[in-house]
Amino acid sequence: MAGNNNSNDILVNNARAALNQLKNETASELGIANYAQQYKGDLPSRVNGSVGGYMVKKMIALAESQLGGGAGTTR
C-alpha cells in the first residue's frame, strides 16, 4: 500500500497556529461567536464551509498582493 496521502497535512510546522488564528478571525468576522470552543459537528455544513471559503479568499488575496498580481486583474 502507498504512503500517507492525506491532503490535510500542514507542510510548514509553524503554520498550524497561524491557520487556527486565521480561522477564528474569519469566523468572528462572519459573526460566529466562540468558534474555537464550539463542537463543529453541531454547526451546519454551510457555516463551516463559509469559514473555510472565506479563509481561502483571504489567503488568495494575500498571495496576490505579495506577488503583485492584485492590481490590474480583471474577472
C-alpha positions as CSV (number, residue, x, y, z in Angstrom):
1,M,0.0,0.0,0.0
2,A,1.2,3.5,-0.8
3,G,2.3,6.0,1.9
4,N,0.0,8.5,3.6
5,N,-1.8,10.6,1.0
6,N,-3.6,13.0,3.5
7,S,-4.1,16.3,1.8
8,N,-4.7,18.0,5.2
9,D,-1.0,17.7,6.2
10,I,0.5,21.1,7.0
11,L,3.8,21.4,5.2
12,V,5.2,24.2,7.4
13,N,5.3,23.2,11.0
14,N,4.7,26.7,12.3
15,A,1.7,27.3,10.1
16,R,-0.8,25.4,12.3
17,A,-1.1,28.2,14.9
18,A,-1.4,30.9,12.1
19,L,-4.1,28.9,10.3
20,N,-6.1,28.4,13.5
21,Q,-5.8,32.1,14.2
22,L,-7.0,32.9,10.7
23,K,-9.9,30.5,11.1
24,N,-11.0,32.1,14.4
25,E,-10.7,35.7,13.0
26,T,-12.6,34.7,9.9
27,A,-15.4,33.1,11.9
28,S,-15.6,36.2,14.1
29,E,-15.9,38.4,11.0
30,L,-18.7,36.3,9.9
31,G,-20.5,36.8,13.2
32,I,-19.9,33.3,14.6
33,A,-19.2,33.6,18.3
34,N,-16.8,31.3,20.2
35,Y,-16.0,29.3,17.0
36,A,-12.8,27.8,18.6
37,Q,-14.7,26.4,21.5
38,Q,-17.7,25.0,19.6
39,Y,-18.1,21.4,18.6
40,K,-18.0,21.7,14.8
41,G,-20.4,18.7,14.4
42,D,-23.2,20.8,15.9
43,L,-22.8,23.5,13.2
44,P,-24.4,23.2,9.8
45,S,-22.0,22.4,6.9
46,R,-22.9,25.8,5.4
47,V,-21.4,27.6,8.4
48,N,-18.2,25.6,8.5
49,G,-17.9,25.8,4.7
50,S,-18.3,29.5,4.7
51,V,-15.5,29.9,7.2
52,G,-13.2,27.8,5.1
53,G,-14.2,29.6,1.9
54,Y,-13.5,33.0,3.3
55,M,-10.2,31.7,4.7
56,V,-9.2,30.7,1.1
57,K,-10.3,34.1,-0.3
58,K,-8.1,35.9,2.3
59,M,-5.1,33.6,1.6
60,I,-5.5,34.2,-2.2
61,A,-5.8,38.0,-1.7
62,L,-2.6,37.9,0.5
63,A,-0.7,35.9,-2.1
64,E,-1.8,38.2,-4.9
65,S,-0.7,41.3,-3.0
66,Q,2.7,39.7,-2.2
67,L,3.2,38.7,-5.9
68,G,2.0,42.0,-7.2
69,G,-0.9,40.3,-9.1
70,G,-3.7,42.1,-7.2
71,A,-3.7,45.2,-9.3
72,G,-4.9,45.3,-12.9
73,T,-6.5,41.9,-13.0
74,T,-10.0,41.6,-14.5
75,R,-12.6,38.9,-13.8
